[in-house]
Amino acid sequence: MFWRIPAPSRMRSRDRLAGLSAGLANAGLFSSGIPRGAQSALRIGTPLRLAVCPTPITPLYTAPMCRSLSTSRTATGPFSNLFNWGSSGPKSPLYSLRSASIRADANRGNFTYINRIAVALCISALALTVSVASSFYLLFDYIETELSPIDDTSGRVKDPARKYLLSAAIREQILPSSDSALLYLQRARTMLLKEQGFTERDPVIVEITQRIAEHMDLQGRLIEAAREYTKVWDYHVGSGDTEPSTEPKPLDAANLVFKIRLALQFGAVNVGLTRWDAAKAQLGAGLLWISQLNSLVEAESATSRGTGNPWHTSIRQGGRPVIYNIHDVHLMEIRIIERLGDTYALQSQLPAAQRLYSDALTKYHSYRALRDQAIQRGDLQLPTWRSVPHHWLWLNDEVYNGQIDLAGFYFPPVAAVASLSRRRSMAKDHNKYPVVDPWVCVDAQLMDHLGEIKYGLGQREDADSWLASSRGVVERNSGIPACDSCAAVIYSHIARISEFNNQPEAAMAHWLVASRKAEAAKDAVLMEKCNRNLFQLQIAHSKSKKSSDPAKK
């Protein structure tokens, strides 16, 4: 026989036998139904295939038909109505039943496939959510335990104050914003004091107050910063006690490092507020604490392994390093001596200021050499911080604008490069500054101090030499915003000296360079100051030339 009738693979043969017989009868193939051989084939489930077709008969939408049944070659004869599925005309019940069966099977298969995809997507989304949540948890735990300086091992700080402190640490360490960090810290302190029963002298409150004072100092709010620093100073040194005790408590490395930094910060704020006596007392206390820390480092290195060199040994306390290296303390020592020099220079005690600046520059060269050797040996990683010059001395607006007499001192040192309005403008862009070595340009600032002092003492040649050396250092570091800003200040000092020496052309040239350096540092306030001085000098020079030219009279 040419024909073997296929039994549907997923339906019972007997259930579809009646429909299949009727379809064949209507097609004109047999008048009495399906032959006996075909019926037996259906009973045993033998697949029905066309002998001339190499592939099973399938619907057009699932697989291409064989050439004899394709739409391009229409079948003719008594089987045309049965096999011409692509042609227009009435569809047979066989086609309708088979198509409905296949569509139902396809729908069930598609539904199962879609279910599997949905399950896989749900599992993937769940895994991603768990991984992201775990990452955030680990990040917050790291911030709370490592980045946040608040020591609360007993867990006394509860929510929401704890969340405020966490947010402050993020805005200090990861996404720097002094304004936001200050707001979070103030809210946390208020909540701890009013709702959780903490006192002003609680160590947690003192640490928060220290951070609040640092942010106010950074933003140029010196009076408010001094008020907060006073609370911290009274806690660590004693109420109303500006002199350190001659018989200190047992040496504690962490406490000494903290107090040295506090003395530098608080002393610099008082210098900016022209509180000379308080500044001298605090900075002097800082030098005494540095001496005590050096003794502790020497004792530590004498019992430790390695070279025994005290300047290459980290202080450890309780198994953890309190400070990474002594070079950080060296830099603080240089800055404290520099601030003391500023205190005397701003009071026109120039010989004392000269000695302090010279001592600071000598220590800088010796300490820098030891530090470079440690870096070359691999004992010390190069520390970095953002190049916005937090370490500069900032004078209040009255002092900077000359409203307070500085006893004849010509202009403030390079550290006091601008008014507080400029510092506030720089603090807003703190996170935009690149990260650089904190020792960069320190020697340039000290040499500029000495140049100013020499000029104030009438030693013009020495002054020019120091200023030229300072200018050479900042030019080598051109491209760093802090160094470009320092260069602008140094050139402005040279321009001012040229004005005093009645050299207007040279002064205008230096003012122009200072303006360009300030522009490179993206310091709009300093650039405006340099441009204003340049414009005023140009007008004065033009008037003097007209008055001295007899042809134009």
C-alpha positions as CSV (number, residue, x, y, z in Angstrom):
1,M,0.0,0.0,0.0
2,F,1.0,3.6,-0.6
3,W,-0.5,4.9,2.6
4,R,0.1,4.3,6.2
5,I,-2.1,6.3,8.4
6,P,-0.3,8.0,11.4
7,A,-1.7,7.6,14.8
8,P,-1.4,10.9,16.8
9,S,1.5,10.6,19.2
10,R,-0.1,12.2,22.2
11,M,-3.8,11.2,21.7
12,R,-5.5,7.8,21.8
13,S,-6.2,6.3,18.4
14,R,-9.6,5.1,19.2
15,D,-10.7,8.5,20.4
16,R,-9.9,10.0,17.0
17,L,-10.9,7.1,14.7
18,A,-14.4,8.3,14.1
19,G,-13.3,11.8,13.2
20,L,-10.5,10.5,10.9
21,S,-13.0,8.1,9.0
22,A,-15.4,11.0,8.5
23,G,-12.7,13.2,7.1
24,L,-11.5,10.6,4.6
25,A,-15.1,9.9,3.5
26,N,-15.8,13.5,3.0
27,A,-12.6,13.9,1.0
28,G,-13.8,11.2,-1.5
29,L,-11.1,8.7,-0.7
30,F,-13.4,5.9,0.5
31,S,-17.1,5.8,0.8
32,S,-17.2,3.2,3.5
33,G,-14.5,4.6,5.8
34,I,-11.0,3.4,6.4
35,P,-9.8,0.0,5.0
36,R,-9.3,-2.8,7.4
37,G,-5.5,-2.7,7.0
38,A,-5.5,1.0,8.0
39,Q,-7.7,0.2,11.0
40,S,-5.3,-2.4,12.1
41,A,-2.5,0.0,11.7
42,L,-4.3,2.5,13.9
43,R,-4.8,-0.1,16.5
44,I,-1.2,-1.0,16.8
45,G,-0.2,2.6,16.6
46,T,1.8,2.4,13.4
47,P,2.8,5.8,12.2
48,L,1.1,6.9,9.0
49,R,3.5,8.5,6.5
50,L,3.3,9.3,2.9
51,A,5.5,7.0,1.0
52,V,6.7,9.8,-1.3
53,C,7.4,12.3,1.6
54,P,10.6,11.9,3.5
55,T,9.4,14.0,6.5
56,P,6.4,13.6,8.7
57,I,3.3,15.6,7.9
58,T,3.3,18.6,10.2
59,P,1.5,21.9,10.3
60,L,2.8,24.7,8.1
61,Y,3.6,27.0,11.1
62,T,6.0,24.4,12.8
63,A,8.1,23.0,9.9
64,P,8.4,23.2,6.2
65,M,6.4,20.6,4.2
66,C,7.8,18.3,1.6
67,R,8.0,19.5,-1.9
68,S,5.0,17.5,-3.1
69,L,2.8,19.2,-0.5
70,S,4.3,22.7,-0.6
71,T,2.4,25.8,-1.5
72,S,4.5,26.3,-4.6
73,R,3.3,23.0,-6.1
74,T,-0.4,22.3,-5.4
75,A,-1.5,18.6,-5.2
76,T,-4.2,17.4,-7.5
77,G,-6.4,14.4,-7.7
78,P,-8.7,12.8,-5.2
79,F,-6.4,13.8,-2.3
80,S,-6.2,17.5,-3.2
81,N,-8.7,18.6,-0.5
82,L,-6.8,16.6,2.1
83,F,-3.3,17.7,1.4
84,N,-3.6,21.2,-0.2
85,W,-3.4,22.8,3.3
86,G,-1.9,26.0,2.0
87,S,-4.6,26.7,-0.5
88,S,-7.8,28.6,0.1
89,G,-10.9,26.7,0.7
90,P,-12.7,24.7,3.3
91,K,-10.5,22.9,5.8
92,S,-11.2,19.2,6.6
93,P,-12.1,18.0,10.0
94,L,-8.8,16.0,10.0
95,Y,-6.8,19.2,9.6
96,S,-8.8,21.0,12.2
97,L,-8.5,18.2,14.8
98,R,-4.8,17.7,14.1
99,S,-4.1,21.5,14.2
100,A,-6.0,21.9,17.4
101,S,-4.1,19.0,19.0
102,I,-0.7,20.3,17.9
103,R,-1.6,23.9,19.1
104,A,-2.6,22.5,22.4
105,D,0.6,20.5,22.7
106,A,2.6,23.6,21.7
107,N,0.8,25.8,24.2
108,R,1.5,23.3,26.9
109,G,5.2,23.1,25.9
110,N,5.5,26.9,25.7
111,F,3.9,27.3,29.1
112,T,6.3,24.8,30.6
113,Y,9.2,26.6,28.9
114,I,8.1,30.0,30.1
115,N,7.7,28.6,33.6
116,R,11.3,27.4,33.5
117,I,12.5,30.8,32.3
118,A,10.5,32.6,35.0
119,V,11.9,30.3,37.7
120,A,15.5,30.9,36.4
121,L,15.0,34.6,36.4
122,C,13.6,34.6,39.9
123,I,16.6,32.6,41.2
124,S,19.0,34.9,39.4
125,A,17.3,38.0,40.8
126,L,17.3,36.5,44.3
127,A,21.0,35.7,44.1
128,L,21.8,39.2,42.8
129,T,19.7,40.7,45.7
130,V,21.5,38.6,48.3
131,S,24.9,39.4,46.9
132,V,24.2,43.2,46.7
133,A,22.7,43.1,50.2
134,S,25.8,41.2,51.5
135,S,28.1,43.7,49.9
136,F,26.3,46.7,51.4
137,Y,26.3,44.9,54.8
138,L,30.0,44.3,54.6
139,L,30.7,47.8,53.5
140,F,28.7,49.4,56.3
141,D,30.3,47.0,58.8
142,Y,33.8,48.1,57.5
143,I,32.8,51.8,57.7
144,E,31.5,51.3,61.3
145,T,34.5,49.3,62.5
146,E,37.4,50.7,60.5
147,L,36.6,54.1,59.1
148,S,34.5,55.7,61.8
149,P,36.7,56.9,64.6
150,I,33.9,56.6,67.2
151,D,34.9,53.9,69.7
152,D,31.7,52.3,70.9
153,T,32.6,48.7,71.6
154,S,29.9,48.4,74.3
155,G,27.2,49.2,71.8
156,R,25.7,52.0,73.8
157,V,25.0,54.1,70.7
158,K,21.6,53.1,69.4
159,D,19.6,54.0,66.3
160,P,19.0,56.5,64.8
161,A,22.1,58.2,66.2
162,R,24.2,55.2,65.0
163,K,22.9,55.7,61.5
164,Y,23.7,59.4,61.6
165,L,27.3,58.5,62.6
166,L,27.5,55.9,59.8
167,S,26.3,58.5,57.3
168,A,28.8,61.0,58.6
169,A,31.6,58.4,58.1
170,I,30.5,57.8,54.5
171,R,30.5,61.6,53.8
172,E,33.9,61.9,55.3
173,Q,35.7,58.9,53.8
174,I,33.8,57.6,50.7
175,L,31.8,60.6,49.3
176,P,33.5,63.6,50.9
177,S,31.2,66.5,51.8
178,S,32.1,68.6,54.8
179,D,28.7,70.2,55.0
180,S,26.8,66.9,55.0
181,A,29.2,65.2,57.5
182,L,28.9,68.2,59.9
183,L,25.1,68.1,59.7
184,Y,25.0,64.3,60.5
185,L,27.5,64.7,63.4
186,Q,25.5,67.5,65.0
187,R,22.3,65.5,64.7
188,A,23.9,62.5,66.3
189,R,25.4,64.5,69.2
190,T,22.1,66.2,69.9
191,M,20.2,62.8,69.9
192,L,22.8,61.2,72.1
193,L,22.7,64.0,74.7
194,K,18.9,64.5,74.8
195,E,17.5,61.0,74.2
196,Q,20.1,58.4,75.1
197,G,21.5,59.9,78.3
198,F,25.0,60.7,77.3
199,T,27.0,63.5,79.0
200,E,29.3,66.2,77.6
201,R,32.3,64.5,79.0
202,D,31.5,61.0,77.7
203,P,34.3,59.8,75.4
204,V,31.9,59.2,72.5
205,I,30.6,62.8,72.7
206,V,34.1,64.1,72.9
207,E,35.1,62.3,69.8
208,I,32.1,63.5,67.9
209,T,32.8,67.1,69.1
210,Q,36.4,66.7,67.8
211,R,35.1,65.8,64.4
212,I,32.6,68.7,64.5
213,A,35.4,71.1,65.3
214,E,37.5,69.9,62.4
215,H,34.7,70.4,59.9
216,M,34.0,73.9,61.2
217,D,37.7,74.6,61.0
218,L,37.8,73.4,57.4
219,Q,34.9,75.6,56.5
220,G,36.5,78.7,58.0
221,R,34.1,79.0,60.9
222,L,36.9,79.8,63.3
223,I,34.9,81.1,66.2
224,E,32.6,78.1,66.3
225,A,35.5,75.8,65.8
226,A,37.4,77.4,68.7
227,R,34.3,76.8,70.9
228,E,34.2,73.1,70.0
229,Y,37.9,72.7,70.3
230,T,37.8,74.2,73.8
231,K,35.4,71.4,75.0
232,V,37.8,68.7,73.6
233,W,40.8,70.5,75.1
234,D,39.2,70.7,78.5
235,Y,38.5,67.0,78.5
236,H,42.0,65.9,77.5
237,V,44.1,68.5,79.2
238,G,41.9,70.0,81.9
239,S,39.4,72.7,82.3
240,G,41.1,76.1,82.0
241,D,44.5,74.4,81.8
242,T,46.5,75.6,78.8
243,E,49.8,74.2,80.1
244,P,50.4,70.4,80.0
245,S,51.1,68.6,83.2
246,T,54.8,68.2,84.1
247,E,54.0,64.7,85.4
248,P,51.8,63.2,82.8
249,K,49.9,60.0,83.1
250,P,51.6,56.8,81.9
251,L,52.6,57.3,78.3
252,D,49.8,56.3,76.0
253,A,50.7,56.5,72.3
254,A,47.1,56.9,71.0
255,N,46.4,59.7,73.5
256,L,49.6,61.5,72.8
257,V,49.1,61.4,69.0
258,F,45.5,62.7,69.5
259,K,46.7,65.6,71.7
260,I,49.5,66.6,69.4
261,R,47.0,66.9,66.5
262,L,44.6,68.8,68.8
263,A,47.3,71.2,69.8
264,L,48.2,71.9,66.1
265,Q,44.5,72.4,65.1
266,F,43.4,74.5,68.1
267,G,46.6,76.6,68.1
268,A,46.2,77.4,64.4
269,V,42.6,78.5,64.9
270,N,43.7,80.8,67.8
271,V,46.4,82.3,65.6
272,G,43.8,83.0,63.0
273,L,41.7,84.7,65.7
274,T,44.7,86.7,66.9
275,R,44.6,85.0,70.3
276,W,48.3,85.0,70.6
277,D,48.8,83.9,74.2
278,A,46.4,80.9,73.9
279,A,48.0,79.9,70.6
280,K,51.5,80.0,72.0
281,A,50.5,77.9,75.0
282,Q,48.7,75.2,72.9
283,L,51.5,75.0,70.3
284,G,54.1,74.8,73.1
285,A,52.1,72.0,74.7
286,G,52.1,70.2,71.4
287,L,55.9,70.3,71.2
288,L,56.2,68.8,74.7
289,W,53.9,66.0,73.8
290,I,56.0,65.3,70.7
291,S,59.0,65.0,72.9
292,Q,57.2,62.5,75.1
293,L,56.1,60.5,72.0
294,N,59.6,60.4,70.7
295,S,60.7,58.9,74.0
296,L,58.0,56.3,73.7
297,V,59.0,55.4,70.2
298,E,62.7,55.0,71.2
299,A,61.7,52.7,74.0
300,E,59.4,50.7,71.6
301,S,62.1,50.4,69.0
302,A,64.7,49.3,71.5
303,T,62.7,46.2,72.3
304,S,61.3,45.5,68.8
305,R,62.8,43.5,66.0
306,G,64.4,45.0,62.9
307,T,66.9,47.9,62.7
308,G,65.8,49.5,65.9
309,N,65.6,52.8,64.2
310,P,62.9,54.8,66.0
311,W,61.9,56.6,62.9
312,H,60.9,53.5,61.0
313,T,58.9,51.7,63.8
314,S,55.1,51.9,64.0
315,I,53.8,52.3,67.5
316,R,51.6,49.3,68.5
317,Q,49.1,49.3,71.3
318,G,46.9,46.3,72.1
319,G,48.2,44.5,69.0
320,R,47.1,47.2,66.6
321,P,49.1,50.1,65.1
322,V,48.2,53.4,66.7
323,I,49.9,55.4,64.0
324,Y,51.2,54.0,60.8
325,N,54.6,55.6,61.2
326,I,56.4,58.3,63.0
327,H,56.7,60.4,59.9
328,D,53.1,61.7,60.4
329,V,54.2,63.0,63.7
330,H,57.2,64.6,62.1
331,L,55.0,66.6,59.7
332,M,52.9,67.7,62.6
333,E,56.0,68.8,64.5
334,I,57.1,70.9,61.5
335,R,53.6,72.5,61.3
336,I,53.6,73.3,65.0
337,I,56.9,75.1,64.7
338,E,55.7,76.9,61.6
339,R,52.6,78.1,63.5
340,L,54.7,79.4,66.3
341,G,56.7,81.3,63.8
342,D,53.5,82.8,62.3
343,T,52.5,83.9,65.8
344,Y,55.7,85.9,66.3
345,A,55.8,87.1,62.7
346,L,52.3,88.5,62.8
347,Q,53.3,90.4,66.0
348,S,56.4,91.8,64.2
349,Q,58.8,89.8,66.4
350,L,60.8,89.0,63.3
351,P,64.0,87.6,64.8
352,A,62.1,85.1,66.8
353,A,60.0,84.2,63.8
354,Q,63.2,83.8,61.7
355,R,64.7,81.3,64.2
356,L,61.5,79.2,64.2
357,Y,61.1,79.2,60.4
358,S,64.8,78.2,60.0
359,D,64.4,75.4,62.6
360,A,61.3,74.1,60.8
361,L,63.1,74.1,57.4
362,T,66.1,72.2,58.9
363,K,63.8,69.6,60.5
364,Y,61.9,69.3,57.2
365,H,65.0,68.4,55.2
366,S,66.3,65.9,57.8
367,Y,62.9,64.2,58.3
368,R,62.2,64.2,54.6
369,A,65.5,62.3,54.0
370,L,64.6,59.7,56.6
371,R,61.1,59.3,55.1
372,D,62.4,58.9,51.5
373,Q,64.8,56.2,52.7
374,A,62.0,54.4,54.4
375,I,59.9,54.6,51.2
376,Q,62.8,53.3,49.1
377,R,63.3,50.3,51.4
378,G,59.6,49.5,51.3
379,D,59.1,50.1,55.0
380,L,56.6,52.9,54.4
381,Q,53.9,53.4,51.9
382,L,53.5,56.8,50.4
383,P,50.7,58.4,52.4
384,T,48.3,60.6,50.4
385,W,45.5,63.0,51.0
386,R,43.6,65.5,48.9
387,S,45.7,68.5,48.0
388,V,43.3,71.2,49.3
389,P,45.7,73.0,51.7
390,H,43.9,72.3,55.1
391,H,47.3,72.9,56.8
392,W,47.4,76.6,55.8
393,L,46.9,79.3,58.4
394,W,43.7,81.2,57.8
395,L,43.2,84.7,59.2
396,N,39.9,86.2,59.9
397,D,38.6,88.8,57.5
398,E,39.6,91.8,59.7
399,V,43.2,90.8,59.9
400,Y,43.5,89.8,56.3
401,N,41.9,93.0,55.0
402,G,44.2,95.2,57.2
403,Q,41.5,96.3,59.6
404,I,43.6,95.1,62.5
405,D,47.1,96.6,62.7
406,L,49.8,93.9,62.5
407,A,52.5,96.3,63.9
408,G,54.0,97.1,60.6
409,F,54.3,93.6,59.2
410,Y,54.1,94.0,55.4
411,F,51.8,91.1,54.5
412,P,50.8,87.9,56.1
413,P,53.0,84.8,55.5
414,V,52.3,82.4,52.7
415,A,50.3,80.2,55.1
416,A,47.8,83.0,55.6
417,V,47.1,83.2,51.9
418,A,43.5,84.4,52.0
419,S,40.5,85.3,54.1
420,L,38.0,82.9,55.5
421,S,35.7,83.5,52.5
422,R,38.3,81.9,50.3
423,R,38.6,79.0,52.6
424,R,34.9,78.4,52.6
425,S,34.8,78.4,48.9
426,M,37.6,75.8,48.7
427,A,36.0,73.6,51.3
428,K,32.9,73.2,49.1
429,D,35.1,71.7,46.4
430,H,37.2,69.5,48.7
431,N,36.3,66.2,47.0
432,K,37.3,67.6,43.6
433,Y,41.0,68.0,44.5
434,P,43.4,65.3,43.5
435,V,45.2,63.2,46.0
436,V,48.9,64.1,46.6
437,D,51.7,63.7,49.0
438,P,51.2,65.9,52.1
439,W,54.9,66.8,52.2
440,V,54.7,68.5,48.8
441,C,55.5,72.2,48.8
442,V,56.1,72.4,52.6
443,D,59.6,73.6,52.0
444,A,58.4,76.2,49.5
445,Q,56.1,77.7,52.1
446,L,58.9,77.8,54.7
447,M,61.3,79.4,52.3
448,D,58.7,82.0,51.4
449,H,58.3,82.8,55.1
450,L,62.0,83.3,55.4
451,G,62.0,85.6,52.3
452,E,59.3,87.8,53.9
453,I,61.1,87.9,57.2
454,K,64.4,88.8,55.5
455,Y,62.7,91.6,53.6
456,G,61.1,92.9,56.8
457,L,64.6,92.9,58.4
458,G,66.0,95.0,55.5
459,Q,68.1,92.1,54.0
460,R,66.8,92.5,50.4
461,E,69.3,90.2,48.7
462,D,68.6,87.4,51.1
463,A,64.9,87.9,50.7
464,D,65.2,87.7,46.9
465,S,67.2,84.5,47.2
466,W,64.7,82.8,49.5
467,L,61.8,83.8,47.3
468,A,63.5,82.5,44.2
469,S,64.2,79.2,45.9
470,S,60.6,78.9,47.0
471,R,59.4,79.8,43.4
472,G,61.6,77.0,42.0
473,V,60.1,74.4,44.2
474,V,56.5,75.2,43.3
475,E,57.4,75.4,39.6
476,R,58.7,71.8,39.8
477,N,55.4,70.7,41.2
478,S,53.3,72.7,38.7
479,G,49.9,71.1,37.9
480,I,49.1,70.2,41.5
481,P,46.3,72.6,42.7
482,A,47.9,73.1,46.1
483,C,51.2,73.9,44.6
484,D,49.7,76.2,41.9
485,S,47.9,78.0,44.6
486,C,51.1,78.4,46.6
487,A,52.9,79.6,43.5
488,A,50.2,82.3,43.1
489,V,50.8,83.5,46.6
490,I,54.6,83.5,46.2
491,Y,54.4,85.4,43.0
492,S,52.0,87.9,44.7
493,H,54.6,88.4,47.4
494,I,57.3,89.0,44.9
495,A,55.0,91.4,43.1
496,R,54.4,93.3,46.3
497,I,58.1,93.5,47.0
498,S,58.6,94.9,43.5
499,E,56.0,97.5,44.2
500,F,57.9,98.5,47.4
501,N,61.1,98.7,45.4
502,N,59.4,101.0,42.9
503,Q,59.5,98.5,40.1
504,P,56.0,98.7,38.6
505,E,56.8,96.8,35.4
506,A,58.2,93.9,37.2
507,A,55.4,94.0,39.7
508,M,52.7,93.9,37.0
509,A,54.5,90.9,35.4
510,H,54.5,89.0,38.7
511,W,50.8,89.9,39.4
512,L,49.9,88.5,35.9
513,V,51.8,85.2,36.6
514,A,50.1,85.0,40.0
515,S,46.7,85.4,38.4
516,R,47.4,82.6,35.9
517,K,48.6,80.3,38.7
518,A,45.5,80.9,40.7
519,E,43.4,80.2,37.6
520,A,45.3,76.9,37.1
521,A,44.5,76.0,40.7
522,K,40.8,76.9,40.1
523,D,41.0,79.3,43.0
524,A,38.5,82.0,41.8
525,V,38.9,84.1,45.0
526,L,42.6,84.3,44.8
527,M,42.5,85.0,41.1
528,E,40.1,87.9,41.6
529,K,42.4,89.4,44.2
530,C,45.5,89.2,41.9
531,N,43.5,90.7,39.0
532,R,42.3,93.5,41.2
533,N,45.8,94.3,42.4
534,L,47.1,94.1,38.8
535,F,44.3,96.5,37.5
536,Q,45.0,99.0,40.3
537,L,48.7,98.9,39.6
538,Q,48.2,99.4,35.9
539,I,46.0,102.5,36.5
540,A,48.5,104.0,38.9
541,H,51.4,103.3,36.6
542,S,49.5,104.9,33.6
543,K,48.7,108.0,35.6
544,S,52.3,108.3,36.8
545,K,53.5,108.0,33.2
546,K,51.1,110.7,32.0
547,S,52.2,113.1,34.8
548,S,55.9,112.5,34.1
549,D,55.6,113.0,30.3
550,P,56.0,116.7,29.5
551,A,54.7,116.2,25.9
552,K,51.3,115.2,27.2
553,K,50.9,118.0,29.7
